[in-house]
Amino acid sequence: MKIILAKPRGFCAGVNMAISTLDEALKRFGKPVYVYHDIVHNTWVVDEFRDRGVIFVERLEDVPDGATLLFSAHGVSPIIREAANKRGLRTIDATCPLVNKVHRAARQFAADGYTTILVGNKSHDEVAGIIGEAPDSIIVVENISQIHKLKIKKGSRLAFMTQTTISKYDTNIFIDALQKRFPDIVITPDSSICFATQNRQEAVSKLAAMADVVVVIGSNKSSNSRRLADIAESSNVCAYLVDGPDDIRGGWFKGDETVLITAGASAPEHIVQECIEVLIKRFHTTVEEHIVCEENIKFTLPKELRENY
């Protein structure tokens, strides 16, 4: 068996920043630290922090007065921020700067009188936060059929944005459909898809042609991980999304194939290596890392943790 290890893979700059932020908050303020939603969408990361005294919540009512509350990498709506401030909670914002960029665009489009069509999963934490910036001016579209059913008031000014983890291939399909129906819709020059999502998708797209099987490491809750598997399958390659080494099944392999391994933006590298070890133990295996592009971007810790340095 030959393993091709994709690079880039795994943690992106936003995930690194969020995890470092939570780690620093624990060191500085002690446990418990509360986090609104999962810090990132990965089972291993969440469980490891839970073991260290982090409490993940879905309601502000579950955070006691005087507690430290961290907003996850996916961001939150202004209503949540305001409610936390009124409660006098010590808040730390670990929202990915690229998600914040989409929040700012949503506010600006609303202020300029646009109705924004946002492509994404309505139940995703990131999308819920973006909607909260301008709930009366944002329409969420999850599939192409919904575009044909949109009822837009004549003369409305329309703009287009996406959830940051949407596939660029899906985005282009949505743009084509929207422009056919609404020729004057404003498409932002720089897509709201984050660079890390695009890089990981590009790596899978280029390397899948060399593989017989693709293994994507990431939790099912991770939108960008699921889309990596979708891209591999669109290249007519059998793809499996696994949360970790226990999910790998020997029956997926004959032992003489080429296996592409990659990881979603919230999957830890140590889990990637544990998955590789499973295959090495079962098969005669070589491992080659293929670099599609390098990522050198780093995000600083939030201002709430920088101020006292």
N, C-alpha and C positions, 0 to 999 in steps of 0.2 A: 504494500500500500504506500502511496505517496500522498503526503499531506501538504497542501498549499495553504500557508497562513497569510491571510490578507492583512495589509497595512495601508491605511489606517483601520483600526478596529477598536472596539471597547470605548473606555471613558473619553468623552469630549471635554473641551475646556469648561463648558457650563456645568457638567456633572462634577468635574474635579473641583471647581469653585464651590459648589453646593456642599459636597462632602467635606471639604476642608473647612467650610464655614461651620457646619454642624460639629465637627471635631473640635474646633477652636472654642465654640460656645460651651461645649461640655467641660473643657479644660478651665475656661474662665469663670463660668457661673456654677459649675457642678450639676449633678443630676437632681431632679429630672429636668430635662429640656423638652419642651413640647414642640411638635412640628405639625403644621396644618397641611394635611395630605402626606403621602409618602414623599420622602426627601427626593428620591428619584424612583422610577418604576423598575425596581429590581429587587427580587425577593431576598437575595443574599445580603445586599447592602442594608435593607430595612431590618432584617433579622439581626444582623451584627450590631446595628445601633440600638435596637431594642434591648439586646443583651447588656448594653452599656448604660442603660437607664434613660433612653429616649422614649417618649410617649407620643405616638402618632394619633392624631385626632381628625375627625371630619366635621366637628362642630365646635365653635368657640365656647359654647356652654360647658364643654368638657375640660376647659383650661381654667385652673383656679386663679383667683386674684393674686397679683404680684408675681406671677410665673414668667419665665422666659419662653417666648413663642417665636419660632422660626418659620418663615414662609418658604415653601419648597421651591425647587428649581423651575417648576411649571408656572409659578406665579399665582396670584389671587386677584379677585375683583376689588375695586375701591371700597365697596361696602364692607368687606372683611377687614380691610386696613382701618377704616374709620371705626368700626365696632371694637377692634382690638385697642385702638388708641383711647376710646372712651372708657374702656375697662382699665386703663392704666397699665396694660401689660408691657413688659420689656420686649419689643419686637425686633427681629433681625431679618432682613430681606435677602434671601438666597436665590431670588429669581434670576434665571439666566439672562444676561444682558441682551441676547438676541430675542428672547421672548419679550423683554421690556420694550425692545424696538417695535415689535408688532403692537404692543399696548399703546405706545405713543402714536403710531400710525392710525390706529382705530380712533383715538381721541381727536386727532387732527382731521380725519375724514368727516367725523361727526360734526365738528366745529365748522367745517366748510360746507356743510349741507348735503353731504353724500350719504347714500345708503350703501353699506358695505356688504358684499357677498363674501362670506368667510367659508372656505372649504376646510372641513375637518370633522372630527368625531365630536358630536355635541356633548357626549357624556365625559369627554376627556378633561382632566383638570385644567390643562392649558387653555382649551377653548372656552371653558366656563369663565375663566379669569378674563379673557379677552372680551367676551360678550358683556361682562360687567362694566367695561369702560364706556359702553354706549348701547345699552340694551334695546333702545328704541330705534337704533340705526343699523343694526347688524342682523343679517339673515344667514343662518348656517345651512350649508349644502353638503350632504354626505355622499351623494351619488349623482350621476349624470341625469337620471330620470327626473330628479327633483328640479333641475334647471328648466326643463320643459314645462314644469307645473308652476313656476314662479309667477306670482301676480304682482307686477310692479306698476305703480301709478305712472301714467304717461307724463313725460317731462322730468322724471326723477333723474338725479345725477347718481351714477353707479360707480363703485370702486370694487376692486378685487384684492383679497388677501388669502393666505392659507395658514393653517396650523404649521408650525415650524418643521414637524417631522413627516409631512406628506411627501410621497415620492415625487421627484421632479417629472417623471413620466406621467403620473396621474395628473399633476398640475398642468402640463401642456394639453392634455385631453380636456380638462375643465376649461382652460383658457379658450381653446378652439370653440367649444360648445357655447360658452358665454358670449364670445365675440360675434358668433353667427346670430345669436338671439338679440344681443345688445351691442351693436357696433360701436357705440360711444363709451362703453365701459372703460374706466381708467385702470390700466394694468401697471402696477408699480415697476419701474425699471429694474430695481434689484428685488428679486423674489424674496418672500418672507421665509422661504425654506432656509434653514441654517446651513452654514458651510460644512459643518461636521456631518450632518445628515447627507448632504450631497456627496461628500467625499467617500463615505462608506457605501453609498449606493453605487457610485461610479466604480469603486473597487470591485464590488460584486459583479456588476455588469461586465467589466472587462475580464475578470478572472473566471467567471462561471463557465465560459467556453472551453476552459482547460480541464474542467472537472466532470466526473461522473456523478458525484454526490456533493451537495452543499450542506454544511451544518452551521446554523446560525445560533450563537449562544446569546440568550437574553430571555427575560421573562415575558410571558404572553401578554401582560398588561402594557408592555412597552410597544408603543406604536411604531417607532423606528425599527425595532427588531423584527416585528411582523412584516414590515415592508421590505426588509432585506430578503426575507424568505420568499416573498411574493416576486421580487425582481429575479431571483434565481429560477423560480418556477417558470417565469415568463420567457426564460432562455431555454426552456425544455430540459431543465436539469432537476432531478429529484432533490427536494430541499426539506430539511427538518429543523424546527425551532426547538431548542432544548434550554431548560432553565439551568441545568448543571449536569455533572457527570453521571448521576443516577438515571437520567432520562435517556441516555444513549443505549440503543439496542443493537446487539451483535448481528441480528438478522437483517439489518439495513445494508450490510456490507458482505462482499464475497472475499475480500482480502487482497485483491489485486487491482483495485480501482484508485483513481485520483480523487481525493477528498479536499474540497475547499472549506476552510474554517474561517469564520469571521465572527464578530460580536457586535451587538447593539451598543449604542452610546452610553448606556448605563450599566453594562456588564463588566464586572471586575476582571482584571487580567489573570488573577490567580485561579479563577474559575475556568478561564480559557485553557490555562496550562493543565488543570486537572482533567479536563475533557480530552486533551491531547494524550495525556498519560493513559487514559482508558484504552484508547486505540493502540498505543504503543505496546501495552501489555497483552492485547488480544491478537495483534497482527505484526508481521515484520514490516516496520514502518520507517520511512524517511520523512523529515520535515524541512520544508523550504519556505522562508518568508519572502513574499513578493510585495514590493513597495510600489504602490500606485502614485502616492503623493505623500509629502511630509506635512505635518501640522505643528506649528510652533507658537500658536496663539495661547496666551494665558490670561485669565481674568483675575483681577485682584479681589481680596475679600471685601464684603460689604462695608460701607462707611461706619456702620454701628460697631464693627470690630477693629476698624483702623484708627478711630478717633483717639483711643487711649494709648496708642503705641508711642 
